[in-house]
């Protein structure tokens, strides 16, 4: 059971935000229900993820980065959600499993995932060579900024879900099983 349950009666601001999510997605994921305790945190997450969805990176790569970060941070909730969303985005199941390990069969995607992993592992203190590698792989400055942004946003949700022990409302993926089998 989740350690931070959804509020029984969200504030008017949170309710409005949750209603807009339900209208758009047809459901409200448990992560967002729990974030509703803080309209500021809920709004911040919704706005940040919405802005990134309009960015330069493809939906596929965005989900693959989310999986790499979830695998690294051992967040089963995010691994489950982004595996589900990644399939919807057209990423093959075998590739999604690789992405949880920070790997890809596509060299350019592999470079982006390695960069995202390095960002998280080094807490943003990447080497010049790491930045050069993503540039050499053909990523623009805007795309590099968005890889950093995705790594940060997904780290936030990973940490929140780990603290909250959010009940998983997607087909369950267990990161320790996949990441340790590499």
PyMOL CGO cylinders between C-alpha atoms (Angstrom):
from pymol import cmd
from pymol.cgo import CYLINDER

trace = [
    CYLINDER, 0.00, 0.00, 0.00, 1.24, 3.46, -0.89, 0.3, 1, 1, 1, 1, 1, 1,
    CYLINDER, 1.24, 3.46, -0.89, 2.86, 5.45, 1.92, 0.3, 1, 1, 1, 1, 1, 1,
    CYLINDER, 2.86, 5.45, 1.92, 1.47, 8.68, 0.46, 0.3, 1, 1, 1, 1, 1, 1,
    CYLINDER, 1.47, 8.68, 0.46, -2.15, 8.02, -0.41, 0.3, 1, 1, 1, 1, 1, 1,
    CYLINDER, -2.15, 8.02, -0.41, -4.12, 10.24, -2.75, 0.3, 1, 1, 1, 1, 1, 1,
    CYLINDER, -4.12, 10.24, -2.75, -5.94, 12.93, -0.80, 0.3, 1, 1, 1, 1, 1, 1,
    CYLINDER, -5.94, 12.93, -0.80, -9.55, 12.03, -0.05, 0.3, 1, 1, 1, 1, 1, 1,
    CYLINDER, -9.55, 12.03, -0.05, -10.60, 15.52, -1.11, 0.3, 1, 1, 1, 1, 1, 1,
    CYLINDER, -10.60, 15.52, -1.11, -8.02, 17.28, -3.30, 0.3, 1, 1, 1, 1, 1, 1,
    CYLINDER, -8.02, 17.28, -3.30, -7.93, 21.07, -3.26, 0.3, 1, 1, 1, 1, 1, 1,
    CYLINDER, -7.93, 21.07, -3.26, -9.90, 22.88, -5.95, 0.3, 1, 1, 1, 1, 1, 1,
    CYLINDER, -9.90, 22.88, -5.95, -6.67, 23.61, -7.85, 0.3, 1, 1, 1, 1, 1, 1,
    CYLINDER, -6.67, 23.61, -7.85, -5.52, 19.99, -7.70, 0.3, 1, 1, 1, 1, 1, 1,
    CYLINDER, -5.52, 19.99, -7.70, -8.99, 18.76, -8.67, 0.3, 1, 1, 1, 1, 1, 1,
    CYLINDER, -8.99, 18.76, -8.67, -8.96, 21.01, -11.75, 0.3, 1, 1, 1, 1, 1, 1,
    CYLINDER, -8.96, 21.01, -11.75, -5.53, 19.67, -12.74, 0.3, 1, 1, 1, 1, 1, 1,
    CYLINDER, -5.53, 19.67, -12.74, -6.56, 16.04, -12.18, 0.3, 1, 1, 1, 1, 1, 1,
    CYLINDER, -6.56, 16.04, -12.18, -9.74, 16.59, -14.21, 0.3, 1, 1, 1, 1, 1, 1,
    CYLINDER, -9.74, 16.59, -14.21, -7.68, 17.94, -17.12, 0.3, 1, 1, 1, 1, 1, 1,
    CYLINDER, -7.68, 17.94, -17.12, -5.40, 14.90, -16.99, 0.3, 1, 1, 1, 1, 1, 1,
    CYLINDER, -5.40, 14.90, -16.99, -8.39, 12.54, -16.93, 0.3, 1, 1, 1, 1, 1, 1,
    CYLINDER, -8.39, 12.54, -16.93, -9.95, 14.37, -19.88, 0.3, 1, 1, 1, 1, 1, 1,
    CYLINDER, -9.95, 14.37, -19.88, -6.71, 14.05, -21.85, 0.3, 1, 1, 1, 1, 1, 1,
    CYLINDER, -6.71, 14.05, -21.85, -5.69, 10.49, -20.88, 0.3, 1, 1, 1, 1, 1, 1,
    CYLINDER, -5.69, 10.49, -20.88, -9.01, 8.91, -19.90, 0.3, 1, 1, 1, 1, 1, 1,
    CYLINDER, -9.01, 8.91, -19.90, -7.55, 8.11, -16.46, 0.3, 1, 1, 1, 1, 1, 1,
    CYLINDER, -7.55, 8.11, -16.46, -5.45, 9.62, -13.71, 0.3, 1, 1, 1, 1, 1, 1,
    CYLINDER, -5.45, 9.62, -13.71, -2.30, 7.64, -12.83, 0.3, 1, 1, 1, 1, 1, 1,
    CYLINDER, -2.30, 7.64, -12.83, -1.68, 7.03, -9.13, 0.3, 1, 1, 1, 1, 1, 1,
    CYLINDER, -1.68, 7.03, -9.13, 1.48, 9.16, -9.27, 0.3, 1, 1, 1, 1, 1, 1,
    CYLINDER, 1.48, 9.16, -9.27, -0.59, 12.22, -10.11, 0.3, 1, 1, 1, 1, 1, 1,
    CYLINDER, -0.59, 12.22, -10.11, -3.24, 11.38, -7.55, 0.3, 1, 1, 1, 1, 1, 1,
    CYLINDER, -3.24, 11.38, -7.55, -0.58, 11.32, -4.84, 0.3, 1, 1, 1, 1, 1, 1,
    CYLINDER, -0.58, 11.32, -4.84, 1.09, 14.49, -6.10, 0.3, 1, 1, 1, 1, 1, 1,
    CYLINDER, 1.09, 14.49, -6.10, -2.31, 16.19, -5.70, 0.3, 1, 1, 1, 1, 1, 1,
    CYLINDER, -2.31, 16.19, -5.70, -1.48, 16.84, -2.04, 0.3, 1, 1, 1, 1, 1, 1,
    CYLINDER, -1.48, 16.84, -2.04, 0.58, 19.74, -3.40, 0.3, 1, 1, 1, 1, 1, 1,
    CYLINDER, 0.58, 19.74, -3.40, -1.04, 21.70, -6.22, 0.3, 1, 1, 1, 1, 1, 1,
    CYLINDER, -1.04, 21.70, -6.22, 2.37, 23.31, -6.81, 0.3, 1, 1, 1, 1, 1, 1,
    CYLINDER, 2.37, 23.31, -6.81, 4.14, 19.94, -7.24, 0.3, 1, 1, 1, 1, 1, 1,
    CYLINDER, 4.14, 19.94, -7.24, 1.31, 18.55, -9.37, 0.3, 1, 1, 1, 1, 1, 1,
    CYLINDER, 1.31, 18.55, -9.37, 1.18, 21.63, -11.57, 0.3, 1, 1, 1, 1, 1, 1,
    CYLINDER, 1.18, 21.63, -11.57, 4.96, 21.71, -11.87, 0.3, 1, 1, 1, 1, 1, 1,
    CYLINDER, 4.96, 21.71, -11.87, 5.09, 18.10, -12.99, 0.3, 1, 1, 1, 1, 1, 1,
    CYLINDER, 5.09, 18.10, -12.99, 2.22, 18.46, -15.46, 0.3, 1, 1, 1, 1, 1, 1,
    CYLINDER, 2.22, 18.46, -15.46, 3.64, 21.66, -16.95, 0.3, 1, 1, 1, 1, 1, 1,
    CYLINDER, 3.64, 21.66, -16.95, 7.22, 20.37, -17.18, 0.3, 1, 1, 1, 1, 1, 1,
    CYLINDER, 7.22, 20.37, -17.18, 6.24, 17.07, -18.77, 0.3, 1, 1, 1, 1, 1, 1,
    CYLINDER, 6.24, 17.07, -18.77, 3.80, 18.82, -21.10, 0.3, 1, 1, 1, 1, 1, 1,
    CYLINDER, 3.80, 18.82, -21.10, 6.45, 21.29, -22.23, 0.3, 1, 1, 1, 1, 1, 1,
    CYLINDER, 6.45, 21.29, -22.23, 8.95, 18.49, -22.88, 0.3, 1, 1, 1, 1, 1, 1,
    CYLINDER, 8.95, 18.49, -22.88, 6.32, 16.60, -24.89, 0.3, 1, 1, 1, 1, 1, 1,
    CYLINDER, 6.32, 16.60, -24.89, 6.35, 19.57, -27.30, 0.3, 1, 1, 1, 1, 1, 1,
    CYLINDER, 6.35, 19.57, -27.30, 10.15, 19.55, -27.53, 0.3, 1, 1, 1, 1, 1, 1,
    CYLINDER, 10.15, 19.55, -27.53, 12.67, 18.36, -30.07, 0.3, 1, 1, 1, 1, 1, 1,
    CYLINDER, 12.67, 18.36, -30.07, 13.12, 14.80, -28.81, 0.3, 1, 1, 1, 1, 1, 1,
    CYLINDER, 13.12, 14.80, -28.81, 10.85, 12.13, -30.22, 0.3, 1, 1, 1, 1, 1, 1,
    CYLINDER, 10.85, 12.13, -30.22, 8.26, 10.54, -27.97, 0.3, 1, 1, 1, 1, 1, 1,
    CYLINDER, 8.26, 10.54, -27.97, 10.10, 7.25, -28.43, 0.3, 1, 1, 1, 1, 1, 1,
    CYLINDER, 10.10, 7.25, -28.43, 13.43, 8.62, -27.21, 0.3, 1, 1, 1, 1, 1, 1,
    CYLINDER, 13.43, 8.62, -27.21, 11.74, 10.44, -24.34, 0.3, 1, 1, 1, 1, 1, 1,
    CYLINDER, 11.74, 10.44, -24.34, 10.27, 7.15, -23.12, 0.3, 1, 1, 1, 1, 1, 1,
    CYLINDER, 10.27, 7.15, -23.12, 13.58, 5.36, -23.62, 0.3, 1, 1, 1, 1, 1, 1,
    CYLINDER, 13.58, 5.36, -23.62, 15.36, 7.95, -21.48, 0.3, 1, 1, 1, 1, 1, 1,
    CYLINDER, 15.36, 7.95, -21.48, 12.64, 7.60, -18.83, 0.3, 1, 1, 1, 1, 1, 1,
    CYLINDER, 12.64, 7.60, -18.83, 13.24, 3.86, -18.77, 0.3, 1, 1, 1, 1, 1, 1,
    CYLINDER, 13.24, 3.86, -18.77, 17.00, 4.23, -18.47, 0.3, 1, 1, 1, 1, 1, 1,
    CYLINDER, 17.00, 4.23, -18.47, 16.58, 6.60, -15.52, 0.3, 1, 1, 1, 1, 1, 1,
    CYLINDER, 16.58, 6.60, -15.52, 13.93, 4.34, -13.92, 0.3, 1, 1, 1, 1, 1, 1,
    CYLINDER, 13.93, 4.34, -13.92, 16.22, 1.33, -14.24, 0.3, 1, 1, 1, 1, 1, 1,
    CYLINDER, 16.22, 1.33, -14.24, 19.14, 3.21, -12.75, 0.3, 1, 1, 1, 1, 1, 1,
    CYLINDER, 19.14, 3.21, -12.75, 17.02, 4.49, -9.84, 0.3, 1, 1, 1, 1, 1, 1,
    CYLINDER, 17.02, 4.49, -9.84, 15.20, 1.13, -9.48, 0.3, 1, 1, 1, 1, 1, 1,
    CYLINDER, 15.20, 1.13, -9.48, 11.77, 2.74, -9.73, 0.3, 1, 1, 1, 1, 1, 1,
    CYLINDER, 11.77, 2.74, -9.73, 9.28, -0.01, -10.52, 0.3, 1, 1, 1, 1, 1, 1,
    CYLINDER, 9.28, -0.01, -10.52, 6.40, 2.47, -10.87, 0.3, 1, 1, 1, 1, 1, 1,
    CYLINDER, 6.40, 2.47, -10.87, 8.18, 4.49, -13.58, 0.3, 1, 1, 1, 1, 1, 1,
    CYLINDER, 8.18, 4.49, -13.58, 9.57, 1.36, -15.23, 0.3, 1, 1, 1, 1, 1, 1,
    CYLINDER, 9.57, 1.36, -15.23, 6.01, 0.01, -15.45, 0.3, 1, 1, 1, 1, 1, 1,
    CYLINDER, 6.01, 0.01, -15.45, 4.49, 3.29, -16.66, 0.3, 1, 1, 1, 1, 1, 1,
    CYLINDER, 4.49, 3.29, -16.66, 7.17, 4.04, -19.26, 0.3, 1, 1, 1, 1, 1, 1,
    CYLINDER, 7.17, 4.04, -19.26, 7.26, 0.47, -20.57, 0.3, 1, 1, 1, 1, 1, 1,
    CYLINDER, 7.26, 0.47, -20.57, 3.52, 0.79, -21.17, 0.3, 1, 1, 1, 1, 1, 1,
    CYLINDER, 3.52, 0.79, -21.17, 3.88, 4.27, -22.69, 0.3, 1, 1, 1, 1, 1, 1,
    CYLINDER, 3.88, 4.27, -22.69, 6.95, 3.22, -24.69, 0.3, 1, 1, 1, 1, 1, 1,
    CYLINDER, 6.95, 3.22, -24.69, 4.98, 0.40, -26.32, 0.3, 1, 1, 1, 1, 1, 1,
    CYLINDER, 4.98, 0.40, -26.32, 2.26, 2.93, -27.17, 0.3, 1, 1, 1, 1, 1, 1,
    CYLINDER, 2.26, 2.93, -27.17, 4.96, 5.14, -28.71, 0.3, 1, 1, 1, 1, 1, 1,
    CYLINDER, 4.96, 5.14, -28.71, 6.06, 2.28, -30.96, 0.3, 1, 1, 1, 1, 1, 1,
    CYLINDER, 6.06, 2.28, -30.96, 9.19, 1.04, -29.20, 0.3, 1, 1, 1, 1, 1, 1,
    CYLINDER, 9.19, 1.04, -29.20, 9.61, -2.73, -29.46, 0.3, 1, 1, 1, 1, 1, 1,
    CYLINDER, 9.61, -2.73, -29.46, 9.35, -4.74, -26.23, 0.3, 1, 1, 1, 1, 1, 1,
    CYLINDER, 9.35, -4.74, -26.23, 12.87, -6.16, -26.47, 0.3, 1, 1, 1, 1, 1, 1,
    CYLINDER, 12.87, -6.16, -26.47, 14.24, -2.64, -26.93, 0.3, 1, 1, 1, 1, 1, 1,
    CYLINDER, 14.24, -2.64, -26.93, 12.29, -1.40, -23.90, 0.3, 1, 1, 1, 1, 1, 1,
    CYLINDER, 12.29, -1.40, -23.90, 13.90, -4.11, -21.77, 0.3, 1, 1, 1, 1, 1, 1,
    CYLINDER, 13.90, -4.11, -21.77, 17.32, -3.04, -23.04, 0.3, 1, 1, 1, 1, 1, 1,
    CYLINDER, 17.32, -3.04, -23.04, 16.47, 0.59, -22.27, 0.3, 1, 1, 1, 1, 1, 1,
    CYLINDER, 16.47, 0.59, -22.27, 15.85, -0.27, -18.60, 0.3, 1, 1, 1, 1, 1, 1,
    CYLINDER, 15.85, -0.27, -18.60, 19.50, -1.36, -18.53, 0.3, 1, 1, 1, 1, 1, 1,
    CYLINDER, 19.50, -1.36, -18.53, 20.58, 1.88, -20.22, 0.3, 1, 1, 1, 1, 1, 1,
    CYLINDER, 20.58, 1.88, -20.22, 21.17, 0.11, -23.51, 0.3, 1, 1, 1, 1, 1, 1,
    CYLINDER, 21.17, 0.11, -23.51, 19.81, 0.35, -27.04, 0.3, 1, 1, 1, 1, 1, 1,
    CYLINDER, 19.81, 0.35, -27.04, 20.33, -1.55, -30.28, 0.3, 1, 1, 1, 1, 1, 1,
    CYLINDER, 20.33, -1.55, -30.28, 20.41, 1.79, -32.13, 0.3, 1, 1, 1, 1, 1, 1,
    CYLINDER, 20.41, 1.79, -32.13, 23.82, 3.53, -31.85, 0.3, 1, 1, 1, 1, 1, 1,
    CYLINDER, 23.82, 3.53, -31.85, 22.41, 7.09, -31.73, 0.3, 1, 1, 1, 1, 1, 1,
    CYLINDER, 22.41, 7.09, -31.73, 19.84, 6.14, -29.10, 0.3, 1, 1, 1, 1, 1, 1,
    CYLINDER, 19.84, 6.14, -29.10, 22.57, 4.32, -27.16, 0.3, 1, 1, 1, 1, 1, 1,
    CYLINDER, 22.57, 4.32, -27.16, 24.59, 7.54, -27.05, 0.3, 1, 1, 1, 1, 1, 1,
    CYLINDER, 24.59, 7.54, -27.05, 21.60, 9.49, -25.68, 0.3, 1, 1, 1, 1, 1, 1,
    CYLINDER, 21.60, 9.49, -25.68, 20.88, 6.82, -23.06, 0.3, 1, 1, 1, 1, 1, 1,
    CYLINDER, 20.88, 6.82, -23.06, 24.53, 6.69, -21.99, 0.3, 1, 1, 1, 1, 1, 1,
    CYLINDER, 24.53, 6.69, -21.99, 24.49, 10.49, -21.64, 0.3, 1, 1, 1, 1, 1, 1,
    CYLINDER, 24.49, 10.49, -21.64, 21.28, 10.40, -19.56, 0.3, 1, 1, 1, 1, 1, 1,
    CYLINDER, 21.28, 10.40, -19.56, 22.77, 7.68, -17.38, 0.3, 1, 1, 1, 1, 1, 1,
    CYLINDER, 22.77, 7.68, -17.38, 25.98, 9.67, -16.92, 0.3, 1, 1, 1, 1, 1, 1,
    CYLINDER, 25.98, 9.67, -16.92, 23.95, 12.73, -15.92, 0.3, 1, 1, 1, 1, 1, 1,
    CYLINDER, 23.95, 12.73, -15.92, 22.14, 10.81, -13.19, 0.3, 1, 1, 1, 1, 1, 1,
    CYLINDER, 22.14, 10.81, -13.19, 25.16, 8.86, -11.97, 0.3, 1, 1, 1, 1, 1, 1,
    CYLINDER, 25.16, 8.86, -11.97, 27.42, 11.92, -11.84, 0.3, 1, 1, 1, 1, 1, 1,
    CYLINDER, 27.42, 11.92, -11.84, 24.65, 14.19, -10.49, 0.3, 1, 1, 1, 1, 1, 1,
    CYLINDER, 24.65, 14.19, -10.49, 25.13, 16.41, -13.53, 0.3, 1, 1, 1, 1, 1, 1,
    CYLINDER, 25.13, 16.41, -13.53, 28.91, 16.56, -13.42, 0.3, 1, 1, 1, 1, 1, 1,
    CYLINDER, 28.91, 16.56, -13.42, 29.48, 14.92, -16.79, 0.3, 1, 1, 1, 1, 1, 1,
    CYLINDER, 29.48, 14.92, -16.79, 32.83, 14.94, -18.55, 0.3, 1, 1, 1, 1, 1, 1,
    CYLINDER, 32.83, 14.94, -18.55, 33.58, 17.02, -21.65, 0.3, 1, 1, 1, 1, 1, 1,
    CYLINDER, 33.58, 17.02, -21.65, 33.85, 13.73, -23.54, 0.3, 1, 1, 1, 1, 1, 1,
    CYLINDER, 33.85, 13.73, -23.54, 30.25, 12.85, -22.60, 0.3, 1, 1, 1, 1, 1, 1,
    CYLINDER, 30.25, 12.85, -22.60, 28.96, 16.09, -24.09, 0.3, 1, 1, 1, 1, 1, 1,
    CYLINDER, 28.96, 16.09, -24.09, 31.15, 15.68, -27.16, 0.3, 1, 1, 1, 1, 1, 1,
    CYLINDER, 31.15, 15.68, -27.16, 29.80, 12.15, -27.69, 0.3, 1, 1, 1, 1, 1, 1,
    CYLINDER, 29.80, 12.15, -27.69, 26.16, 13.31, -27.90, 0.3, 1, 1, 1, 1, 1, 1,
    CYLINDER, 26.16, 13.31, -27.90, 27.13, 16.17, -30.20, 0.3, 1, 1, 1, 1, 1, 1,
    CYLINDER, 27.13, 16.17, -30.20, 29.12, 13.79, -32.41, 0.3, 1, 1, 1, 1, 1, 1,
    CYLINDER, 29.12, 13.79, -32.41, 26.12, 11.44, -32.54, 0.3, 1, 1, 1, 1, 1, 1,
    CYLINDER, 26.12, 11.44, -32.54, 24.15, 14.25, -34.19, 0.3, 1, 1, 1, 1, 1, 1,
    CYLINDER, 24.15, 14.25, -34.19, 22.15, 15.68, -31.28, 0.3, 1, 1, 1, 1, 1, 1,
    CYLINDER, 22.15, 15.68, -31.28, 21.48, 19.42, -31.44, 0.3, 1, 1, 1, 1, 1, 1,
    CYLINDER, 21.48, 19.42, -31.44, 22.01, 21.72, -28.48, 0.3, 1, 1, 1, 1, 1, 1,
    CYLINDER, 22.01, 21.72, -28.48, 18.22, 21.81, -27.97, 0.3, 1, 1, 1, 1, 1, 1,
    CYLINDER, 18.22, 21.81, -27.97, 18.07, 18.02, -27.90, 0.3, 1, 1, 1, 1, 1, 1,
    CYLINDER, 18.07, 18.02, -27.90, 20.97, 17.87, -25.44, 0.3, 1, 1, 1, 1, 1, 1,
    CYLINDER, 20.97, 17.87, -25.44, 19.18, 20.32, -23.15, 0.3, 1, 1, 1, 1, 1, 1,
    CYLINDER, 19.18, 20.32, -23.15, 16.05, 18.17, -23.36, 0.3, 1, 1, 1, 1, 1, 1,
    CYLINDER, 16.05, 18.17, -23.36, 17.97, 14.96, -22.53, 0.3, 1, 1, 1, 1, 1, 1,
    CYLINDER, 17.97, 14.96, -22.53, 19.17, 16.75, -19.39, 0.3, 1, 1, 1, 1, 1, 1,
    CYLINDER, 19.17, 16.75, -19.39, 15.62, 17.92, -18.65, 0.3, 1, 1, 1, 1, 1, 1,
    CYLINDER, 15.62, 17.92, -18.65, 14.17, 14.42, -19.09, 0.3, 1, 1, 1, 1, 1, 1,
    CYLINDER, 14.17, 14.42, -19.09, 16.85, 12.96, -16.81, 0.3, 1, 1, 1, 1, 1, 1,
    CYLINDER, 16.85, 12.96, -16.81, 15.95, 15.52, -14.14, 0.3, 1, 1, 1, 1, 1, 1,
    CYLINDER, 15.95, 15.52, -14.14, 12.18, 15.21, -14.43, 0.3, 1, 1, 1, 1, 1, 1,
    CYLINDER, 12.18, 15.21, -14.43, 12.33, 11.42, -14.35, 0.3, 1, 1, 1, 1, 1, 1,
    CYLINDER, 12.33, 11.42, -14.35, 14.67, 11.46, -11.36, 0.3, 1, 1, 1, 1, 1, 1,
    CYLINDER, 14.67, 11.46, -11.36, 12.04, 13.55, -9.53, 0.3, 1, 1, 1, 1, 1, 1,
    CYLINDER, 12.04, 13.55, -9.53, 9.26, 11.05, -10.27, 0.3, 1, 1, 1, 1, 1, 1,
    CYLINDER, 9.26, 11.05, -10.27, 11.54, 8.10, -9.44, 0.3, 1, 1, 1, 1, 1, 1,
    CYLINDER, 11.54, 8.10, -9.44, 12.39, 9.61, -6.07, 0.3, 1, 1, 1, 1, 1, 1,
    CYLINDER, 12.39, 9.61, -6.07, 8.78, 10.56, -5.36, 0.3, 1, 1, 1, 1, 1, 1,
    CYLINDER, 8.78, 10.56, -5.36, 7.54, 7.06, -6.16, 0.3, 1, 1, 1, 1, 1, 1,
    CYLINDER, 7.54, 7.06, -6.16, 10.28, 5.46, -4.09, 0.3, 1, 1, 1, 1, 1, 1,
    CYLINDER, 10.28, 5.46, -4.09, 9.42, 7.59, -1.06, 0.3, 1, 1, 1, 1, 1, 1,
    CYLINDER, 9.42, 7.59, -1.06, 5.66, 7.23, -1.57, 0.3, 1, 1, 1, 1, 1, 1,
    CYLINDER, 5.66, 7.23, -1.57, 5.76, 3.58, -2.62, 0.3, 1, 1, 1, 1, 1, 1,
    CYLINDER, 5.76, 3.58, -2.62, 3.10, 4.52, -5.14, 0.3, 1, 1, 1, 1, 1, 1,
    CYLINDER, 3.10, 4.52, -5.14, 0.74, 1.68, -6.02, 0.3, 1, 1, 1, 1, 1, 1,
    CYLINDER, 0.74, 1.68, -6.02, 1.54, 0.60, -9.58, 0.3, 1, 1, 1, 1, 1, 1,
    CYLINDER, 1.54, 0.60, -9.58, -1.44, 1.01, -11.90, 0.3, 1, 1, 1, 1, 1, 1,
    CYLINDER, -1.44, 1.01, -11.90, 0.25, -0.22, -15.09, 0.3, 1, 1, 1, 1, 1, 1,
    CYLINDER, 0.25, -0.22, -15.09, 1.36, -3.74, -16.03, 0.3, 1, 1, 1, 1, 1, 1,
    CYLINDER, 1.36, -3.74, -16.03, 4.07, -4.36, -13.43, 0.3, 1, 1, 1, 1, 1, 1,
    CYLINDER, 4.07, -4.36, -13.43, 7.75, -4.28, -14.33, 0.3, 1, 1, 1, 1, 1, 1,
    CYLINDER, 7.75, -4.28, -14.33, 10.30, -5.08, -11.63, 0.3, 1, 1, 1, 1, 1, 1,
    CYLINDER, 10.30, -5.08, -11.63, 13.54, -3.26, -12.26, 0.3, 1, 1, 1, 1, 1, 1,
    CYLINDER, 13.54, -3.26, -12.26, 15.73, -5.46, -10.07, 0.3, 1, 1, 1, 1, 1, 1,
    CYLINDER, 15.73, -5.46, -10.07, 14.80, -8.51, -12.14, 0.3, 1, 1, 1, 1, 1, 1,
    CYLINDER, 14.80, -8.51, -12.14, 15.65, -6.85, -15.45, 0.3, 1, 1, 1, 1, 1, 1,
    CYLINDER, 15.65, -6.85, -15.45, 18.61, -4.69, -14.48, 0.3, 1, 1, 1, 1, 1, 1,
    CYLINDER, 18.61, -4.69, -14.48, 20.40, -7.42, -12.53, 0.3, 1, 1, 1, 1, 1, 1,
    CYLINDER, 20.40, -7.42, -12.53, 19.92, -9.97, -15.32, 0.3, 1, 1, 1, 1, 1, 1,
    CYLINDER, 19.92, -9.97, -15.32, 22.10, -7.88, -17.65, 0.3, 1, 1, 1, 1, 1, 1,
]
cmd.load_cgo(trace, "trace")
